[in-house]
Amino acid sequence: MSSNPAGGAGAGNGPGIGERMGIAPQMIVMEIGYDDDVDEQLREVIEEATGEALVDEDSDEVVDVVLLWYRDGDGDLADVLVDAIAPLADTGFIWLLTPKRGRDDYVEPSDIAEAASMPRPRQSIQAR
């Protein structure tokens, strides 16, 4: 989904893309929406930064980050985001990655904004 190299810690004078994304050692990163158009270099940078392999969407682990590859036509984005929230730790976050403008399956920013502003289901907390 990118033609730009992800760049590691040694690329340029600043922090690498993994660090700029908030990726740190020992974080568990779940990947959703993997397909043949993903940025393999970015995946490698994230695995290198965490020291862990990416876990797939079928994992039952609680994760620190969800790497969500989404394309127009992958279903309702609001539903996909709600599903991506489920495995997140309380301080976890989602990186939504979409094709660039002009590429197949490009997602309009207004569609992302609308999906991200949808009300989220309330999590019930049961006291014991």
C-alpha positions in Angstrom: 0.0 0.0 0.0 3.0 2.2 -0.1 5.7 2.9 -2.6 7.9 4.6 0.0 10.3 2.5 1.9 9.4 2.2 5.6 12.9 3.1 6.7 14.5 1.7 9.8 16.2 3.4 12.7 19.3 4.0 10.4 17.3 5.8 7.7 18.1 9.5 8.0 19.0 11.4 11.1 15.6 11.1 12.9 13.8 8.2 14.5 12.7 5.3 12.3 9.2 4.7 11.3 8.6 2.1 14.0 9.5 4.6 16.7 7.5 7.3 15.1 4.5 4.9 15.1 4.9 4.3 18.8 6.2 0.8 18.3 8.4 -0.4 21.2 10.3 -3.6 22.1 8.1 -6.5 23.4 4.8 -4.9 22.1 2.4 -7.4 20.6 1.1 -6.2 17.2 -1.9 -7.8 15.5 -2.2 -7.5 11.8 -5.7 -7.5 10.2 -6.3 -7.4 6.4 -3.0 -8.8 5.2 -3.0 -9.2 1.4 -0.4 -9.1 -1.4 -0.5 -5.3 -1.5 0.8 -4.6 2.0 4.1 -2.9 2.7 6.4 -5.8 3.5 9.2 -3.5 4.5 6.9 -1.8 7.1 6.0 -5.2 8.5 9.7 -6.1 8.9 10.5 -2.8 10.6 7.6 -3.4 13.1 8.8 -6.9 13.8 12.4 -5.7 14.2 11.3 -2.9 16.6 9.2 -5.2 18.8 11.4 -8.3 18.6 8.2 -10.2 18.1 6.4 -11.7 15.0 3.1 -10.0 14.1 0.1 -12.0 15.3 -2.8 -12.6 12.9 -6.4 -11.6 13.4 -7.3 -15.1 14.6 -5.2 -14.8 17.7 -6.8 -14.6 21.2 -4.0 -12.5 22.6 -4.5 -9.0 24.1 -2.4 -6.7 21.9 -0.8 -3.4 22.2 -1.3 -2.4 18.5 -3.5 -3.3 15.6 -2.0 -2.8 12.2 -5.2 -2.6 10.1 -4.8 -2.8 6.3 -8.0 -1.6 4.8 -9.2 -1.1 1.2 -12.4 0.2 -0.3 -14.6 -2.9 -0.6 -13.3 -4.6 2.5 -16.6 -4.3 4.2 -18.1 -1.6 6.5 -15.1 0.3 7.9 -17.0 1.1 11.1 -17.6 -2.6 11.7 -14.0 -3.4 10.9 -12.8 -0.8 13.4 -15.1 -2.1 16.1 -13.7 -5.6 15.5 -10.1 -4.2 15.7 -10.8 -2.6 19.1 -11.8 -5.9 20.7 -8.3 -7.4 21.2 -6.7 -4.1 22.3 -5.2 -3.6 25.7 -6.5 -0.5 27.6 -3.6 1.6 26.3 -3.6 0.0 22.8 -4.0 1.8 19.5 -4.9 1.1 15.9 -2.9 2.1 12.8 -5.3 2.2 9.8 -3.4 1.8 6.6 -5.1 2.4 3.2 -4.0 2.7 -0.4 -2.8 6.1 -1.5 -4.9 8.4 -3.6 -4.9 7.3 -7.2 -4.4 3.6 -6.4 -6.9 0.8 -6.7 -9.2 0.5 -3.7 -8.4 4.0 -2.4 -10.5 5.0 0.7 -11.8 8.6 0.9 -10.7 10.5 4.0 -14.4 11.4 4.6 -15.2 7.7 4.8 -12.5 7.1 7.4 -13.7 10.2 9.4 -17.3 9.0 9.4 -16.4 5.4 10.4 -14.1 6.6 13.2 -16.8 8.9 14.6 -19.4 6.1 14.9 -20.5 5.4 18.4 -18.6 2.5 19.9 -20.3 -0.3 21.8 -20.1 0.1 25.5 -18.1 -2.6 27.3 -19.9 -4.0 30.3 -18.0 -4.3 33.5 -19.2 -6.9 36.0 -18.4 -6.6 39.6 -17.7 -9.8 41.5 
